[in-house]
Amino acid sequence: MLFKKKTTEEAAGTKRFQVKLTEQLPELGQITILVDTATGVNYIQTWVGTGGGITPLLDANGDVVVEEGYRS
């Protein structure tokens, strides 16, 4: 769509995702941890060569990592 209506967050200038950590891994690529500011869910984003991916970050028990204060 060429002209899209802005969301409330976009109109207010707030961003949905924040970068928590970025690491460069020699000969492997870049890994970034993102936090969804609406839900507190952490995501791991990888960038290797010309490709990349994103998935929820899991703890040692296989549960999704959620920032404190967002847990219900």
VOPAGU-2260 file (C-alpha; in pm, 1 decimal, decimal comma):
REM VOPAGU-2260
SITE   aa  ch    i         X         Y         Z
SITE  MET   A    0       0,0       0,0       0,0
SITE  LEU   A    1     144,1     332,5    -102,8
SITE  PHE   A    2     -16,7     549,0     164,5
SITE  LYS   A    3     -64,6     367,5     491,5
SITE  LYS   A    4    -236,9     512,9     795,6
SITE  LYS   A    5       8,5     541,8    1085,1
SITE  THR   A    6     -49,3     338,9    1399,0
SITE  THR   A    7     -88,0     516,9    1731,5
SITE  GLU   A    8     272,0     423,4    1820,9
SITE  GLU   A    9     406,9     556,5    1490,0
SITE  ALA   A   10     212,2     879,7    1526,7
SITE  ALA   A   11     344,1     927,3    1881,0
SITE  GLY   A   12     701,0     857,5    1767,1
SITE  THR   A   13     741,4     550,4    1987,8
SITE  LYS   A   14     902,6     237,5    1851,5
SITE  ARG   A   15     761,4    -111,9    1894,5
SITE  PHE   A   16    1104,6    -279,4    1920,2
SITE  GLN   A   17    1417,2    -177,5    2110,8
SITE  VAL   A   18    1766,1    -317,6    2061,1
SITE  LYS   A   19    1883,4    -477,9    2385,4
SITE  LEU   A   20    2217,0    -619,6    2264,7
SITE  THR   A   21    2416,9    -647,8    1941,4
SITE  GLU   A   22    2720,7    -872,2    1896,7
SITE  GLN   A   23    2949,7    -924,8    1600,9
SITE  LEU   A   24    3072,2   -1283,0    1577,5
SITE  PRO   A   25    3391,7   -1320,3    1372,6
SITE  GLU   A   26    3336,5   -1516,8    1052,6
SITE  LEU   A   27    2976,5   -1585,5    1153,3
SITE  GLY   A   28    2779,7   -1260,1    1141,8
SITE  GLN   A   29    2575,4   -1042,2    1371,5
SITE  ILE   A   30    2333,6   -1136,2    1648,3
SITE  THR   A   31    2087,3    -884,5    1792,2
SITE  ILE   A   32    1848,7    -922,5    2085,3
SITE  LEU   A   33    1530,3    -719,6    2035,8
SITE  VAL   A   34    1259,1    -646,9    2293,8
SITE  ASP   A   35     896,9    -597,9    2190,6
SITE  THR   A   36     796,0    -296,5    2400,1
SITE  ALA   A   37     427,9    -392,3    2383,2
SITE  THR   A   38     465,5    -747,8    2516,0
SITE  GLY   A   39     814,1    -766,3    2670,5
SITE  VAL   A   40     900,3   -1069,9    2455,3
SITE  ASN   A   41    1269,4   -1099,4    2359,1
SITE  TYR   A   42    1363,5   -1199,4    2004,6
SITE  ILE   A   43    1697,5   -1307,6    1861,5
SITE  GLN   A   44    1778,8   -1177,9    1517,0
SITE  THR   A   45    2067,2   -1317,6    1315,3
SITE  TRP   A   46    2236,5   -1171,2    1013,9
SITE  VAL   A   47    2484,4   -1392,7     831,4
SITE  GLY   A   48    2619,3   -1292,5     491,1
SITE  THR   A   49    2320,8   -1196,9     278,8
SITE  GLY   A   50    2052,6   -1368,4     487,2
SITE  GLY   A   51    1898,5   -1345,7     827,3
SITE  GLY   A   52    1621,0   -1456,4    1053,2
SITE  ILE   A   53    1432,0   -1379,4    1370,3
SITE  THR   A   54    1278,1   -1602,6    1638,0
SITE  PRO   A   55    1165,4   -1569,6    2000,5
SITE  LEU   A   56    1452,7   -1606,3    2248,4
SITE  LEU   A   57    1414,7   -1912,7    2472,3
SITE  ASP   A   58    1551,4   -1978,1    2821,5
SITE  ALA   A   59    1711,8   -2303,8    2942,7
SITE  ASN   A   60    1366,8   -2460,3    2995,4
SITE  GLY   A   61    1246,3   -2375,2    2644,9
SITE  ASP   A   62    1018,8   -2093,3    2762,9
SITE  VAL   A   63    1003,6   -1759,5    2583,4
SITE  VAL   A   64    1211,2   -1490,1    2756,8
SITE  VAL   A   65     989,1   -1202,3    2873,2
SITE  GLU   A   66    1117,3    -884,8    3038,3
SITE  GLU   A   67    1029,8    -828,2    3403,9
SITE  GLY   A   68     714,7    -624,2    3450,6
SITE  TYR   A   69     542,5    -776,7    3147,4
SITE  ARG   A   70     471,4   -1118,3    3296,4
SITE  SER   A   71     109,9   -1183,8    3387,4
